[in-house]
Amino acid sequence: MARRYSQIRRGAEYEKALDNYVTYLKNIDTRPTKRLQGGVRGARRETLAAALRPFGADLAAGVYLSTRVGRESSQEIGSTVTGRLFTQGANLAAATKMQGFRPAKATAFRGTGAAAYVQSKVTKLYYLKYTGDSFGIPFGATSDAEEELAGGTAVKNAIITLFGAADIKRVSISPEKVPV
């Protein structure tokens, strides 16, 4: 019964958070952006050219589409997409670009278990923030008949296995988008 009115009891907190959010949006001084202040762009992450076989596009057998993958993500979790993502070889050389295509993507977080309460700059509420590393890697099918759900499940399980000793393991799969 303790959880029965929990959202109602939090209403005052959420109202205060909403007021802080509205104040944040109205006061331009609280949102210093590079467009207002100027500045220089920071270093961009290094990416590699890659190729994959899409799940949802009806292509001729052996046709691969080109994409990009971050070097760090490729080094850390690239072994989990073996046979699904190619960063070298004949498949990469023959890959074509499809306008509007976005491959399926696995986003993973490997945490150390250390967490601290950090105050939000916008709502002024405190949230748990975990220390760790995040990675994102695109992946494709291993065969023309493989379904996206089966491929995503295989990649997710492989990443969780790779992160075996980590205290916190989170993996989410974003679906592929194929132009109509």
Disulfide bonds with the S-S distance in Angstrom:
none
